[in-house]
Amino acid sequence: MSTRQPTAALQDQPMPVRAKLAAAWTSFMFLYAYVDILNFFTPGVVDDILDGRVFEFELSQTFSTTALALMAVPILMVVLSMALPAGASRLANLVVASLYVPVTAFNALGESWFYFYGLGIVLELVLLAFVVRCAWTWPVAAPTAGSAPAPAVHGRRPLQG
């Protein structure tokens, strides 16, 4: 008869803020793309595209360029979250995520498949809220010995080591 060996508790390593942000933007883009792909199976969508229309917009180079530019920003946020200096990354994440809240909510306008789009939009908004929260609560480095304490940033005091 075999005896069960006690299992060791898994050690939960802290994840850097940059990695959380990059993962959130990656998830946001996968979700956004998947909702768009599944949208092609909504009755009438492909017919409208073949007729040169998306939602209320005429398909044109201007429409496609605008759509690409609109989605290039969160796509680039994946790398910018990792590559920018901490202060610039924090600010970029706060600004871009905040600006994409109304952009994401706009996608609900005129949609007949409320549950499908509603779920997609709610999930996207949750990810944007996560980005804002992670960027807003980005830890501030504790002052080194002999240096003056860091000033409060947006009402937050630096973390004490």
DSSP file (Angstrom, degrees, kcal/mol; ACC not computed):
  #  RESIDUE AA STRUCTURE BP1 BP2  ACC     N-H-->O    O-->H-N    N-H-->O    O-->H-N    TCO  KAPPA ALPHA  PHI   PSI    X-CA   Y-CA   Z-CA
    1    1 A M              0   0    0      0, 0.0     2,-0.3     0, 0.0     0, 0.0   0.000 360.0 360.0 360.0 137.5    0.0    0.0    0.0
    2    2 A S        -     0   0    0      0, 0.0     2,-0.4     0, 0.0     0, 0.0  -0.680 360.0-143.3 -96.2 148.1    1.3    3.4   -0.9
    3    3 A T        -     0   0    0     -2,-0.3     2,-0.3     1,-0.0     0, 0.0  -0.849  23.5-111.8-107.4 146.5    1.3    6.4    1.4
    4    4 A R        -     0   0    0     -2,-0.4     3,-0.0     1,-0.0    -1,-0.0  -0.582  26.0-135.9 -78.1 133.3    0.7    9.9    0.1
    5    5 A Q        -     0   0    0     -2,-0.3     2,-0.1     1,-0.1    -1,-0.0  -0.686  29.7-104.5 -84.1 139.3    3.6   12.2    0.4
    6    6 A P        -     0   0    0      0, 0.0     2,-0.4     0, 0.0    -1,-0.1  -0.412  36.5-126.5 -63.1 139.1    2.8   15.7    1.7
    7    7 A T        -     0   0    0     -2,-0.1     2,-0.2     1,-0.0     3,-0.0  -0.699  19.3-120.6 -90.0 139.6    2.7   18.2   -1.1
    8    8 A A        -     0   0    0     -2,-0.4     2,-0.2     1,-0.1    -1,-0.0  -0.510  30.4-108.2 -75.7 143.9    4.8   21.3   -0.8
    9    9 A A        -     0   0    0     -2,-0.2     2,-0.2     1,-0.1    -1,-0.1  -0.533  36.2-114.2 -71.3 136.3    3.1   24.6   -0.9
   10   10 A L        -     0   0    0     -2,-0.2     2,-0.5     1,-0.1    -1,-0.1  -0.497  25.3-125.2 -71.6 138.1    3.7   26.5   -4.1
   11   11 A Q        -     0   0    0     -2,-0.2     2,-0.9    -3,-0.0    -1,-0.1  -0.753  16.7-142.6 -86.6 126.3    5.6   29.7   -3.6
   12   12 A D        -     0   0    0     -2,-0.5     3,-0.0     3,-0.0    -1,-0.0  -0.788  16.6-153.1 -92.5 103.4    3.8   32.7   -5.1
   13   13 A Q        -     0   0    0     -2,-0.9     2,-0.1     1,-0.1    -2,-0.0  -0.541  22.4-109.9 -76.2 137.9    6.4   34.9   -6.7
   14   14 A P        -     0   0    0      0, 0.0    -1,-0.1     0, 0.0     0, 0.0  -0.456  31.1-135.5 -66.6 139.8    5.5   38.6   -6.9
   15   15 A M        -     0   0    0     -2,-0.1     5,-0.0     1,-0.0    -3,-0.0  -0.834  19.7-114.3 -99.8 132.1    4.9   39.8  -10.5
   16   16 A P     >  -     0   0    0      0, 0.0     4,-2.0     0, 0.0     3,-0.3  -0.302  21.8-121.6 -61.5 147.1    6.4   43.0  -11.6
   17   17 A V  H  > S+     0   0    0      1,-0.2     4,-2.6     2,-0.2     5,-0.2   0.892 112.6  58.0 -56.1 -42.2    3.9   45.8  -12.5
   18   18 A R  H  > S+     0   0    0      1,-0.2     4,-2.6     2,-0.2    -1,-0.2   0.901 106.2  48.1 -57.4 -42.5    5.3   45.9  -16.0
   19   19 A A  H  > S+     0   0    0     -3,-0.3     4,-2.4     2,-0.2    -1,-0.2   0.895 110.6  51.4 -67.1 -39.9    4.5   42.2  -16.6
   20   20 A K  H  X S+     0   0    0     -4,-2.0     4,-2.3     2,-0.2    -2,-0.2   0.925 112.4  46.5 -60.6 -44.4    1.0   42.7  -15.3
   21   21 A L  H  X S+     0   0    0     -4,-2.6     4,-2.6     2,-0.2     5,-0.2   0.929 112.7  48.1 -65.5 -46.0    0.4   45.6  -17.6
   22   22 A A  H  X S+     0   0    0     -4,-2.6     4,-2.1     1,-0.2    -1,-0.2   0.896 113.1  49.1 -62.2 -39.8    1.8   43.9  -20.6
   23   23 A A  H  X S+     0   0    0     -4,-2.4     4,-2.6     2,-0.2    -1,-0.2   0.896 110.7  50.5 -66.1 -40.0   -0.3   40.8  -19.9
   24   24 A A  H  X S+     0   0    0     -4,-2.3     4,-2.6     2,-0.2    -2,-0.2   0.924 111.7  46.7 -65.6 -43.6   -3.4   42.9  -19.5
   25   25 A W  H  X S+     0   0    0     -4,-2.6     4,-2.4     2,-0.2    -1,-0.2   0.886 112.4  51.2 -65.8 -37.0   -2.9   44.7  -22.8
   26   26 A T  H  X S+     0   0    0     -4,-2.1     4,-2.4    -5,-0.2    -2,-0.2   0.932 111.9  46.5 -63.4 -45.2   -2.2   41.3  -24.5
   27   27 A S  H  X S+     0   0    0     -4,-2.6     4,-2.7     1,-0.2     5,-0.2   0.907 110.3  54.0 -62.6 -42.0   -5.4   39.9  -23.0
   28   28 A F  H  X S+     0   0    0     -4,-2.6     4,-2.8     1,-0.2    -2,-0.2   0.929 111.0  45.3 -57.2 -47.0   -7.3   43.0  -24.1
   29   29 A M  H  X S+     0   0    0     -4,-2.4     4,-2.8     2,-0.2     5,-0.2   0.889 112.0  50.6 -69.4 -38.5   -6.1   42.7  -27.7
   30   30 A F  H  X S+     0   0    0     -4,-2.4     4,-2.6     2,-0.2    -1,-0.2   0.939 114.2  45.5 -61.2 -44.8   -6.9   38.9  -27.8
   31   31 A L  H  X S+     0   0    0     -4,-2.7     4,-2.5     2,-0.2     5,-0.2   0.930 113.2  49.2 -63.5 -46.4  -10.3   39.6  -26.5
   32   32 A Y  H  X S+     0   0    0     -4,-2.8     4,-2.0    -5,-0.2    -2,-0.2   0.929 114.3  45.5 -59.7 -46.8  -10.9   42.5  -28.9
   33   33 A A  H  X S+     0   0    0     -4,-2.8     4,-2.6     1,-0.2    -1,-0.2   0.900 112.0  51.3 -64.9 -41.2   -9.7   40.5  -31.9
   34   34 A Y  H  X S+     0   0    0     -4,-2.6     4,-2.8    -5,-0.2     5,-0.2   0.897 109.0  50.2 -66.7 -39.3  -11.8   37.4  -30.9
   35   35 A V  H  X S+     0   0    0     -4,-2.5     4,-1.6     2,-0.2    -1,-0.2   0.921 112.2  48.6 -62.6 -42.4  -15.0   39.4  -30.5
   36   36 A D  H  X S+     0   0    0     -4,-2.0     4,-0.7    -5,-0.2    -2,-0.2   0.907 112.2  48.3 -63.5 -41.2  -14.3   40.9  -34.0
   37   37 A I  H >< S+     0   0    0     -4,-2.6     3,-1.2     1,-0.2     4,-0.3   0.941 112.1  47.7 -65.1 -47.0  -13.7   37.5  -35.5
   38   38 A L  H >< S+     0   0    0     -4,-2.8     3,-1.7     1,-0.3    -1,-0.2   0.794  99.9  70.0 -64.4 -26.2  -16.8   36.0  -33.9
   39   39 A N  H >< S+     0   0    0     -4,-1.6     3,-2.0     1,-0.3    -1,-0.3   0.809  84.3  69.3 -59.9 -30.1  -18.7   39.1  -35.2
   40   40 A F  T << S+     0   0    0     -3,-1.2     6,-0.4    -4,-0.7    -1,-0.3   0.735  94.0  57.4 -61.4 -20.8  -18.3   37.7  -38.7
   41   41 A F  T <  S+     0   0    0     -3,-1.7    -1,-0.3    -4,-0.3    -2,-0.2   0.468  80.0 107.9 -89.6  -2.3  -20.7   34.9  -37.8
   42   42 A T  S X  S-     0   0    0     -3,-2.0     3,-2.0    -4,-0.2     4,-0.5  -0.623  87.8 -98.1 -73.7 129.9  -23.4   37.4  -36.9
   43   43 A P  T 3  S+     0   0    0      0, 0.0    -1,-0.1     0, 0.0    -2,-0.1  -0.212 104.6  12.0 -52.8 131.0  -26.1   37.3  -39.6
   44   44 A G  T 3> S+     0   0    0     -4,-0.1     4,-2.3    -3,-0.0     5,-0.2   0.162  96.1 103.6  92.3 -17.1  -25.8   40.1  -42.1
   45   45 A V  H <> S+     0   0    0     -3,-2.0     4,-2.4     2,-0.2     5,-0.2   0.948  83.5  43.8 -66.0 -48.9  -22.3   41.2  -41.1
   46   46 A V  H  > S+     0   0    0     -4,-0.5     4,-2.9    -6,-0.4     5,-0.2   0.901 113.0  53.2 -64.0 -39.9  -20.4   39.6  -44.0
   47   47 A D  H  > S+     0   0    0      1,-0.2     4,-1.5     2,-0.2    -1,-0.2   0.917 109.7  48.5 -59.9 -42.7  -23.1   40.8  -46.5
   48   48 A D  H  <>S+     0   0    0     -4,-2.3     5,-2.8     2,-0.2    -2,-0.2   0.907 111.5  49.6 -63.3 -41.4  -22.6   44.4  -45.2
   49   49 A I  H ><5S+     0   0    0     -4,-2.4     3,-1.6     1,-0.2    -2,-0.2   0.920 109.7  50.9 -63.3 -43.4  -18.8   44.1  -45.5
   50   50 A L  H 3<5S+     0   0    0     -4,-2.9    -1,-0.2     1,-0.3    -2,-0.2   0.793 108.2  53.6 -64.7 -26.4  -19.2   42.8  -49.0
   51   51 A D  T 3<5S-     0   0    0     -4,-1.5    -1,-0.3    -5,-0.2    -2,-0.2   0.445 126.7-103.9 -85.0  -0.8  -21.5   45.8  -49.7
   52   52 A G  T < 5S+     0   0    0     -3,-1.6     7,-3.5     1,-0.3     2,-0.4   0.735  81.7 114.9  90.3  24.0  -18.7   48.1  -48.4
   53   53 A R  E   < -A   58   0A   0     -5,-2.8     2,-0.4     5,-0.3    -1,-0.3  -0.980  40.0-172.4-131.9 141.5  -20.1   48.9  -44.9
   54   54 A V  E >  S-A   57   0A   0      3,-3.1     3,-3.1    -2,-0.4     2,-0.3  -0.986  74.1 -45.2-127.8 120.3  -19.0   48.3  -41.4
   55   55 A F  T 3  S-     0   0    0     -2,-0.4    55,-0.0     1,-0.3    -2,-0.0  -0.448 125.2 -27.5  56.1-115.7  -21.5   49.3  -38.7
   56   56 A E  T 3  S+     0   0    0     -2,-0.3     2,-0.3    -3,-0.1    -1,-0.3   0.294 120.8  99.4-106.0   7.4  -22.5   52.8  -40.0
   57   57 A F  E <  S-A   54   0A   0     -3,-3.1    -3,-3.1     3,-0.0     2,-0.4  -0.751  71.8-124.8-105.4 142.8  -19.2   53.4  -41.8
   58   58 A E  E     -A   53   0A   0     -2,-0.3     2,-0.3    -5,-0.2    -5,-0.3  -0.657  34.5-113.4 -79.2 133.4  -18.3   53.1  -45.5
   59   59 A L        +     0   0    0     -7,-3.5     2,-0.3    -2,-0.4    -1,-0.1  -0.530  60.0 136.4 -68.2 126.5  -15.3   50.8  -46.0
   60   60 A S  S  > S-     0   0    0     -2,-0.3     4,-2.5     1,-0.1     5,-0.2  -0.935  70.8 -92.3-157.4 174.4  -12.5   52.9  -47.4
   61   61 A Q  H  > S+     0   0    0     -2,-0.3     4,-2.7     1,-0.2     5,-0.2   0.879 126.3  54.2 -63.9 -35.9   -8.8   53.4  -47.0
   62   62 A T  H  > S+     0   0    0      2,-0.2     4,-2.5     1,-0.2    -1,-0.2   0.930 109.2  47.0 -63.3 -45.7   -9.6   56.1  -44.4
   63   63 A F  H  > S+     0   0    0     -5,-0.2     4,-2.7     2,-0.2    -2,-0.2   0.945 115.0  45.9 -60.4 -48.4  -11.8   53.7  -42.4
   64   64 A S  H  X S+     0   0    0     -4,-2.5     4,-2.4     1,-0.2    -2,-0.2   0.889 113.5  48.8 -65.0 -39.6   -9.1   51.0  -42.5
   65   65 A T  H  X S+     0   0    0     -4,-2.7     4,-2.6     2,-0.2    -1,-0.2   0.910 112.9  48.0 -65.8 -42.0   -6.3   53.3  -41.6
   66   66 A T  H  X S+     0   0    0     -4,-2.5     4,-2.7    -5,-0.2    -2,-0.2   0.924 112.1  48.9 -63.8 -44.9   -8.3   54.8  -38.7
   67   67 A A  H  X S+     0   0    0     -4,-2.7     4,-1.9     2,-0.2    -2,-0.2   0.907 112.4  48.7 -61.9 -42.0   -9.2   51.3  -37.4
   68   68 A L  H  X S+     0   0    0     -4,-2.4     4,-2.2     2,-0.2    -2,-0.2   0.935 112.6  47.4 -63.6 -46.1   -5.6   50.2  -37.6
   69   69 A A  H  X S+     0   0    0     -4,-2.6     4,-1.2     1,-0.2    -2,-0.2   0.903 110.3  53.5 -61.9 -40.8   -4.4   53.3  -35.8
   70   70 A L  H  < S+     0   0    0     -4,-2.7    -1,-0.2     1,-0.2    -2,-0.2   0.876 116.7  37.1 -62.7 -38.5   -7.0   52.8  -33.1
   71   71 A M  H  X S+     0   0    0     -4,-1.9     4,-1.6     1,-0.2    -1,-0.2   0.687 104.7  69.3 -88.8 -19.3   -5.9   49.3  -32.5
   72   72 A A  H  X S+     0   0    0     -4,-2.2     4,-2.9    -5,-0.2     5,-0.2   0.837  91.9  63.0 -66.1 -30.9   -2.2   49.9  -32.9
   73   73 A V  H  X S+     0   0    0     -4,-1.2     4,-1.6     2,-0.2    -1,-0.2   0.972 107.7  37.5 -62.4 -56.4   -2.2   51.9  -29.7
   74   74 A P  H  > S+     0   0    0      0, 0.0     4,-0.7     0, 0.0    -1,-0.2   0.845 115.6  56.1 -65.4 -28.6   -3.2   49.1  -27.3
   75   75 A I  H >X S+     0   0    0     -4,-1.6     3,-1.1     1,-0.2     4,-0.6   0.943 109.7  45.0 -63.7 -45.5   -1.0   46.7  -29.3
   76   76 A L  H 3X S+     0   0    0     -4,-2.9     4,-2.9     1,-0.2     3,-0.3   0.758  98.8  72.4 -68.9 -24.1    2.0   48.9  -28.8
   77   77 A M  H 3X S+     0   0    0     -4,-1.6     4,-2.1     1,-0.2    -1,-0.2   0.766  87.0  65.8 -62.8 -23.5    1.1   49.3  -25.1
   78   78 A V  H <X S+     0   0    0     -3,-1.1     4,-0.6    -4,-0.7    -1,-0.2   0.968 112.8  30.3 -60.2 -52.1    2.3   45.7  -24.7
   79   79 A V  H >X S+     0   0    0     -4,-0.6     4,-2.4    -3,-0.3     3,-0.6   0.871 118.1  56.0 -77.0 -36.8    5.8   46.6  -25.5
   80   80 A L  H 3X S+     0   0    0     -4,-2.9     4,-2.2     1,-0.2    -1,-0.2   0.863 101.2  58.8 -64.7 -34.0    5.7   50.2  -24.2
   81   81 A S  H 3< S+     0   0    0     -4,-2.1    -1,-0.2    -5,-0.2    -2,-0.2   0.823 116.2  35.1 -62.0 -30.1    4.6   48.9  -20.7
   82   82 A M  H << S+     0   0    0     -4,-0.6    -2,-0.2    -3,-0.6    -1,-0.2   0.779 124.2  39.7 -92.0 -30.6    7.8   46.9  -20.6
   83   83 A A  H  < S+     0   0    0     -4,-2.4    -3,-0.2   -65,-0.1    -2,-0.2   0.781  91.7  86.2 -98.9 -29.2   10.2   49.3  -22.4
   84   84 A L  S  < S-     0   0    0     -4,-2.2     6,-0.0    -5,-0.2     5,-0.0  -0.331  90.6 -92.6 -70.0 153.9    9.4   52.8  -21.2
   85   85 A P     >  -     0   0    0      0, 0.0     4,-3.0     0, 0.0     5,-0.3  -0.298  47.2-101.5 -58.1 155.3   10.9   54.2  -18.0
   86   86 A A  H  > S+     0   0    0      1,-0.2     4,-2.8     2,-0.2     5,-0.2   0.876 120.1  47.1 -52.2 -48.5    8.7   53.6  -15.0
   87   87 A G  H  > S+     0   0    0      1,-0.2     4,-2.3     2,-0.2    -1,-0.2   0.915 115.9  44.5 -62.9 -43.4    7.2   57.1  -14.8
   88   88 A A  H  > S+     0   0    0      2,-0.2     4,-2.8     1,-0.2    -2,-0.2   0.884 113.8  50.6 -68.3 -38.5    6.5   57.3  -18.5
   89   89 A S  H  X S+     0   0    0     -4,-3.0     4,-2.5     2,-0.2     5,-0.2   0.922 110.6  49.4 -64.4 -43.9    5.0   53.7  -18.6
   90   90 A R  H  X S+     0   0    0     -4,-2.8     4,-2.3    -5,-0.3    -2,-0.2   0.945 114.4  44.5 -59.4 -49.3    2.8   54.6  -15.6
   91   91 A L  H  X S+     0   0    0     -4,-2.3     4,-2.7     1,-0.2     5,-0.2   0.922 113.3  50.3 -63.6 -45.1    1.5   57.8  -17.3
   92   92 A A  H  X S+     0   0    0     -4,-2.8     4,-2.8     1,-0.2     5,-0.3   0.912 112.0  48.0 -60.4 -43.2    1.0   56.1  -20.7
   93   93 A N  H  X S+     0   0    0     -4,-2.5     4,-2.0    -5,-0.2     5,-0.3   0.909 112.6  48.2 -65.6 -42.1   -0.9   53.3  -19.1
   94   94 A L  H  X S+     0   0    0     -4,-2.3     4,-1.7    -5,-0.2    -2,-0.2   0.936 117.7  41.2 -62.8 -46.2   -3.1   55.6  -17.1
   95   95 A V  H  X S+     0   0    0     -4,-2.7     4,-2.4     2,-0.2    -2,-0.2   0.957 117.9  44.0 -68.5 -51.8   -3.9   57.9  -20.1
   96   96 A V  H  X S+     0   0    0     -4,-2.8     4,-1.9    -5,-0.2    -3,-0.2   0.927 114.9  47.8 -64.7 -45.8   -4.3   55.2  -22.8
   97   97 A A  H  X S+     0   0    0     -4,-2.0     4,-0.7    -5,-0.3    -1,-0.2   0.912 113.0  49.6 -61.5 -41.2   -6.5   52.9  -20.6
   98   98 A S  H >< S+     0   0    0     -4,-1.7     3,-0.6    -5,-0.3    -1,-0.2   0.892 111.4  48.6 -64.8 -39.1   -8.7   55.8  -19.6
   99   99 A L  H 3X S+     0   0    0     -4,-2.4     4,-0.9     1,-0.2    -1,-0.2   0.797 107.4  56.3 -70.1 -28.4   -9.1   57.0  -23.2
  100  100 A Y  H 3X S+     0   0    0     -4,-1.9     4,-2.6    -5,-0.2    -1,-0.2   0.599  87.5  78.3 -83.3  -9.7  -10.0   53.4  -24.3
  101  101 A V  H <X S+     0   0    0     -4,-0.7     4,-2.4    -3,-0.6    -1,-0.2   0.974 101.3  37.6 -61.3 -53.5  -12.9   53.2  -21.9
  102  102 A P  H  > S+     0   0    0      0, 0.0     4,-2.2     0, 0.0    -1,-0.2   0.870 115.0  55.7 -67.2 -32.4  -15.3   55.3  -24.0
  103  103 A V  H  X S+     0   0    0     -4,-0.9     4,-0.7     2,-0.2    -2,-0.2   0.930 111.5  44.0 -61.0 -44.2  -13.8   53.7  -27.2
  104  104 A T  H >< S+     0   0    0     -4,-2.6     3,-0.9     1,-0.2     4,-0.2   0.913 112.5  51.0 -67.0 -43.7  -14.7   50.3  -25.8
  105  105 A A  H >< S+     0   0    0     -4,-2.4     3,-1.8     1,-0.2     4,-0.3   0.841  99.9  65.7 -64.0 -32.5  -18.2   51.4  -24.6
  106  106 A F  H >< S+     0   0    0     -4,-2.2     3,-1.9     1,-0.3    -1,-0.2   0.818  86.6  71.3 -57.5 -31.7  -18.9   52.9  -28.1
  107  107 A N  T << S+     0   0    0     -3,-0.9    -1,-0.3    -4,-0.7    -2,-0.2   0.668  87.8  63.9 -62.6 -15.4  -18.8   49.3  -29.5
  108  108 A A  T X  S+     0   0    0     -3,-1.8     3,-1.6    -4,-0.2    -1,-0.3   0.702  76.8 111.1 -79.8 -19.2  -22.1   48.6  -27.8
  109  109 A L  T <  S-     0   0    0     -3,-1.9     3,-0.1    -4,-0.3    -3,-0.0  -0.331  90.8  -4.0 -63.1 130.4  -23.9   51.2  -29.9
  110  110 A G  T 3  S+     0   0    0      1,-0.2     2,-0.4    -2,-0.1    -1,-0.3   0.529  91.8 142.1  71.9   7.6  -26.4   49.7  -32.4
  111  111 A E    <   -     0   0    0     -3,-1.6    -1,-0.2     1,-0.1     3,-0.1  -0.657  36.0-165.8 -86.3 136.0  -25.6   46.1  -31.7
  112  112 A S  S    S+     0   0    0     -2,-0.4     2,-1.6     1,-0.2     3,-0.2   0.712  77.6  73.9 -91.5 -22.4  -28.4   43.6  -31.7
  113  113 A W     >  +     0   0    0      1,-0.2     4,-2.5     2,-0.1     5,-0.4  -0.591  61.9 170.3 -91.9  75.8  -26.6   40.8  -30.0
  114  114 A F  H  > S+     0   0    0     -2,-1.6     4,-2.8     1,-0.2     5,-0.2   0.871  70.3  48.0 -59.0 -45.0  -26.6   42.3  -26.6
  115  115 A Y  H  > S+     0   0    0     -3,-0.2     4,-2.4     2,-0.2    -1,-0.2   0.925 114.7  45.8 -65.6 -44.0  -25.3   39.3  -24.6
  116  116 A F  H  > S+     0   0    0      2,-0.2     4,-2.1     1,-0.2    -2,-0.2   0.973 122.3  34.4 -62.9 -56.3  -22.4   38.6  -26.9
  117  117 A Y  H  X S+     0   0    0     -4,-2.5     4,-3.0     1,-0.2     5,-0.3   0.877 116.3  56.9 -69.1 -36.8  -21.2   42.2  -27.2
  118  118 A G  H  X S+     0   0    0     -4,-2.8     4,-2.7    -5,-0.4    -1,-0.2   0.932 109.1  45.5 -59.3 -46.4  -22.2   43.0  -23.7
  119  119 A L  H  X S+     0   0    0     -4,-2.4     4,-2.5    -5,-0.2     5,-0.2   0.937 114.2  48.7 -62.6 -46.8  -20.0   40.2  -22.3
  120  120 A G  H  X S+     0   0    0     -4,-2.1     4,-2.2    -5,-0.2    -2,-0.2   0.916 114.3  45.5 -58.9 -44.3  -17.1   41.2  -24.6
  121  121 A I  H  X S+     0   0    0     -4,-3.0     4,-2.7     2,-0.2    -1,-0.2   0.902 111.8  51.1 -69.0 -41.2  -17.3   44.9  -23.6
  122  122 A V  H  X S+     0   0    0     -4,-2.7     4,-2.3    -5,-0.3    -2,-0.2   0.929 111.7  47.8 -61.7 -44.1  -17.6   44.1  -19.9
  123  123 A L  H  X S+     0   0    0     -4,-2.5     4,-2.0     2,-0.2    -2,-0.2   0.901 112.2  49.3 -63.9 -40.5  -14.5   41.9  -20.1
  124  124 A E  H  X S+     0   0    0     -4,-2.2     4,-2.3    -5,-0.2    -2,-0.2   0.911 111.2  49.8 -64.0 -42.0  -12.6   44.5  -22.0
  125  125 A L  H  X S+     0   0    0     -4,-2.7     4,-2.5     2,-0.2    -2,-0.2   0.865 107.7  54.0 -65.6 -35.9  -13.6   47.2  -19.4
  126  126 A V  H  X S+     0   0    0     -4,-2.3     4,-2.2     2,-0.2    -1,-0.2   0.919 109.6  48.1 -62.9 -42.7  -12.5   44.9  -16.6
  127  127 A L  H  X S+     0   0    0     -4,-2.0     4,-2.2     2,-0.2    -2,-0.2   0.900 111.4  49.7 -64.8 -40.2   -9.1   44.6  -18.2
  128  128 A L  H  X S+     0   0    0     -4,-2.3     4,-2.5     2,-0.2    -2,-0.2   0.894 110.2  50.7 -65.0 -38.7   -8.9   48.4  -18.7
  129  129 A A  H  X S+     0   0    0     -4,-2.5     4,-2.7     2,-0.2    -2,-0.2   0.890 108.9  52.2 -64.4 -38.3   -9.8   48.9  -15.1
  130  130 A F  H  X S+     0   0    0     -4,-2.2     4,-2.9     2,-0.2     5,-0.2   0.908 109.0  50.0 -62.6 -42.4   -7.1   46.4  -14.1
  131  131 A V  H  X S+     0   0    0     -4,-2.2     4,-2.7     2,-0.2     5,-0.3   0.944 112.1  47.1 -60.9 -48.1   -4.6   48.4  -16.2
  132  132 A V  H  X S+     0   0    0     -4,-2.5     4,-3.0     1,-0.2     5,-0.2   0.925 113.8  48.1 -60.3 -44.8   -5.6   51.7  -14.5
  133  133 A R  H  X S+     0   0    0     -4,-2.7     4,-2.3     2,-0.2    -2,-0.2   0.929 113.1  47.0 -62.9 -45.9   -5.4   50.1  -11.0
  134  134 A C  H  < S+     0   0    0     -4,-2.9    -2,-0.2     1,-0.2    -1,-0.2   0.923 117.0  43.3 -62.8 -43.8   -2.0   48.6  -11.7
  135  135 A A  H >< S+     0   0    0     -4,-2.7     3,-1.1    -5,-0.2    -2,-0.2   0.910 114.2  50.3 -68.7 -41.4   -0.6   51.8  -13.1
  136  136 A W  H 3< S+     0   0    0     -4,-3.0    -2,-0.2    -5,-0.3    -1,-0.2   0.879 115.6  42.0 -64.3 -38.5   -2.2   54.0  -10.4
  137  137 A T  T 3< S+     0   0    0     -4,-2.3    -1,-0.3    -5,-0.2    -2,-0.2   0.184  78.4 148.4 -96.8  17.2   -0.9   51.8   -7.5
  138  138 A W    <   -     0   0    0     -3,-1.1    -3,-0.1     1,-0.1    -4,-0.0  -0.309  56.9-107.7 -51.4 124.8    2.6   51.4   -9.1
  139  139 A P        -     0   0    0      0, 0.0     2,-0.4     0, 0.0    -1,-0.1  -0.259  25.8-136.7 -61.9 143.6    4.9   51.1   -6.1
  140  140 A V        -     0   0    0     17,-0.2    19,-1.4    -3,-0.1    10,-0.0  -0.855  28.3-107.5 -99.8 135.1    7.2   54.0   -5.3
  141  141 A A        -     0   0    0     -2,-0.4     9,-0.2    17,-0.1     3,-0.1  -0.335  32.3-115.8 -64.1 139.5   10.8   53.2   -4.4
  142  142 A A        -     0   0    0      1,-0.1    18,-0.1    16,-0.1    -1,-0.1  -0.479  39.7 -98.2 -70.7 145.4   11.7   53.7   -0.7
  143  143 A P        -     0   0    0      0, 0.0    18,-0.2     0, 0.0     2,-0.1  -0.318  38.1-117.5 -64.6 148.9   14.3   56.3   -0.2
  144  144 A T    >   -     0   0    0      4,-0.2     3,-2.1     1,-0.1    -3,-0.0  -0.439  46.2 -73.9 -81.7 162.3   17.9   55.1    0.3
  145  145 A A  T 3  S+     0   0    0      1,-0.3    -1,-0.1    -2,-0.1     3,-0.1  -0.307 120.3  17.4 -58.3 133.1   19.8   55.7    3.5
  146  146 A G  T 3  S+     0   0    0      1,-0.3    -1,-0.3    -3,-0.1     2,-0.3   0.378 101.9 110.1  87.3  -4.4   20.9   59.3    3.8
  147  147 A S  S <  S-     0   0    0     -3,-2.1    -1,-0.3     1,-0.1     3,-0.1  -0.678  75.6 -99.8-102.5 160.1   18.5   60.6    1.2
  148  148 A A        -     0   0    0     -2,-0.3    -4,-0.2     1,-0.1    -1,-0.1  -0.435  49.8 -92.7 -71.6 148.8   15.4   62.8    1.8
  149  149 A P        -     0   0    0      0, 0.0    -1,-0.1     0, 0.0    -7,-0.1  -0.330  45.5-105.8 -62.3 144.8   12.1   61.0    1.7
  150  150 A A        -     0   0    0     -9,-0.2     3,-0.1     1,-0.1   -10,-0.0  -0.449  38.8-108.7 -69.8 142.3   10.3   60.9   -1.6
  151  151 A P        -     0   0    0      0, 0.0     2,-0.1     0, 0.0    -1,-0.1  -0.289  41.6 -88.5 -68.2 159.0    7.4   63.2   -1.9
  152  152 A A        -     0   0    0      5,-0.1     2,-0.6     3,-0.1     5,-0.2  -0.432  37.4-146.4 -65.7 139.9    3.8   61.8   -2.1
  153  153 A V  B >  S-B  156   0B   0      3,-2.0     3,-1.7     1,-0.2    -1,-0.1  -0.950  76.8 -21.5-112.2 115.1    2.7   61.0   -5.6
  154  154 A H  T 3  S-     0   0    0     -2,-0.6    -1,-0.2     1,-0.3     3,-0.1   0.891 129.8 -49.0  52.7  43.0   -1.0   61.5   -6.1
  155  155 A G  T 3  S+     0   0    0      1,-0.3     2,-0.4    -3,-0.1    -1,-0.3   0.520 113.7 120.6  79.4   4.6   -1.6   61.3   -2.4
  156  156 A R  B <   -B  153   0B   0     -3,-1.7    -3,-2.0    -5,-0.1    -1,-0.3  -0.821  54.3-141.7-103.7 143.2    0.4   58.1   -2.0
  157  157 A R        -     0   0    0     -2,-0.4   -17,-0.2    -5,-0.2    -5,-0.1  -0.708  34.6 -94.6 -93.5 151.4    3.4   57.7    0.2
  158  158 A P        -     0   0    0      0, 0.0     2,-0.2     0, 0.0   -17,-0.1  -0.278  47.0 -97.7 -62.0 151.9    6.4   55.6   -0.9
  159  159 A L        -     0   0    0    -19,-1.4     2,-0.4     1,-0.1    -3,-0.0  -0.484  36.3-128.9 -68.3 139.3    6.5   52.0    0.2
  160  160 A Q              0   0    0     -2,-0.2    -1,-0.1     1,-0.1   -19,-0.0  -0.785 360.0 360.0 -93.4 134.5    8.7   51.5    3.3
  161  161 A G              0   0    0     -2,-0.4    -1,-0.1   -18,-0.2    -2,-0.0   0.460 360.0 360.0 -77.5 360.0   11.2   48.7    3.0
